[in-house]
Amino acid sequence: MAYLRSRAEDRRRLRAQRRAEAVRSLATLGVDTQATAFLALGDGTVLSLWKNRDAAALAAFARELAAWPPTLLVLPSGHDRHPDHRGVFALAQ
């Protein structure tokens, strides 16, 4: 009998996978993992969190920017087809 993961387990696995991908990409660019922050907002949820003005998501994003005010902020395009990418752009605005 095949083991079926719960949706919660799938989300945790995907979150870990996305984080590992981001860490590898940043390492390729020479960015130390100490200079990173992950909000763990959930894959596919960022744009809807912004649209619904989710207080926790907005506060987490603002807190990270205030804790380490960047001199350069690199963001995805607001026209990106991926809703999470558009959501990050919107949150940063």
VEXDREN-2710 file (C-alpha; in Angstrom, 1 decimal):
% VEXDREN-2710
k/r/px/py/pz
1/MET/0.0/0.0/0.0
2/ALA/1.4/3.4/-1.0
3/TYR/2.0/6.0/1.7
4/LEU/0.0/9.1/1.0
5/ARG/1.2/12.3/2.5
6/SER/-1.2/14.8/4.0
7/ARG/-1.6/18.2/2.4
8/ALA/0.2/19.7/5.4
9/GLU/3.1/17.4/4.9
10/ASP/3.2/18.3/1.2
11/ARG/3.2/22.0/2.1
12/ARG/6.1/21.5/4.6
13/ARG/8.1/19.6/2.0
14/LEU/7.5/22.2/-0.7
15/ARG/8.4/25.0/1.7
16/ALA/11.7/23.2/2.6
17/GLN/12.4/22.6/-1.1
18/ARG/11.8/26.3/-2.0
19/ARG/14.0/27.4/0.9
20/ALA/16.8/25.1/-0.2
21/GLU/16.6/26.3/-3.8
22/ALA/16.8/29.9/-2.6
23/VAL/19.8/29.2/-0.3
24/ARG/21.6/27.5/-3.2
25/SER/20.8/30.3/-5.6
26/LEU/22.0/32.9/-3.1
27/ALA/25.2/30.9/-2.5
28/THR/25.9/30.9/-6.2
29/LEU/25.6/34.7/-6.1
30/GLY/28.0/34.8/-3.1
31/VAL/25.3/35.8/-0.5
32/ASP/25.9/34.4/3.0
33/THR/22.9/32.7/4.5
34/GLN/23.3/35.0/7.5
35/ALA/22.1/37.8/5.3
36/THR/18.8/36.1/4.4
37/ALA/15.4/35.9/6.0
38/PHE/12.5/33.6/5.1
39/LEU/9.0/34.6/6.0
40/ALA/7.5/31.1/5.4
41/LEU/4.3/32.6/4.0
42/GLY/3.3/29.5/2.0
43/ASP/3.8/28.7/-1.6
44/GLY/1.1/30.4/-3.8
45/THR/-0.3/32.6/-1.0
46/VAL/1.7/35.8/-1.1
47/LEU/-0.4/37.8/-3.6
48/SER/-3.6/36.9/-1.9
49/LEU/-2.1/37.8/1.5
50/TRP/-1.2/41.3/0.1
51/LYS/-4.7/41.7/-1.6
52/ASN/-6.4/40.8/1.7
53/ARG/-4.0/43.1/3.6
54/ASP/-3.1/40.3/5.9
55/ALA/-1.7/42.1/8.9
56/ALA/0.7/39.3/9.9
57/ALA/2.3/39.1/6.5
58/LEU/2.6/42.8/6.1
59/ALA/4.1/43.2/9.6
60/ALA/6.6/40.4/8.9
61/PHE/7.7/42.0/5.7
62/ALA/8.0/45.4/7.3
63/ARG/9.9/44.0/10.3
64/GLU/12.5/42.4/8.1
65/LEU/13.0/45.6/6.1
66/ALA/13.3/47.7/9.3
67/ALA/15.7/45.2/10.9
68/TRP/18.2/45.4/8.1
69/PRO/17.3/48.4/5.9
70/PRO/18.7/47.6/2.5
71/THR/20.5/50.0/0.2
72/LEU/19.4/47.9/-2.8
73/LEU/16.2/45.9/-3.0
74/VAL/16.0/43.4/-5.9
75/LEU/12.5/42.3/-6.6
76/PRO/10.6/40.3/-9.2
77/SER/8.6/42.3/-11.7
78/GLY/5.1/43.4/-10.9
79/HIS/4.2/41.8/-14.2
80/ASP/5.6/38.4/-13.4
81/ARG/3.2/35.6/-14.2
82/HIS/3.8/33.9/-10.9
83/PRO/1.4/35.2/-8.2
84/ASP/4.0/34.9/-5.4
85/HIS/6.4/37.0/-7.4
86/ARG/3.8/39.7/-8.0
87/GLY/2.9/39.5/-4.3
88/VAL/6.5/40.1/-3.2
89/PHE/6.6/43.1/-5.6
90/ALA/3.4/44.4/-4.2
91/LEU/4.4/43.9/-0.5
92/ALA/7.7/45.8/-1.2
93/GLN/5.8/48.8/-2.7
END
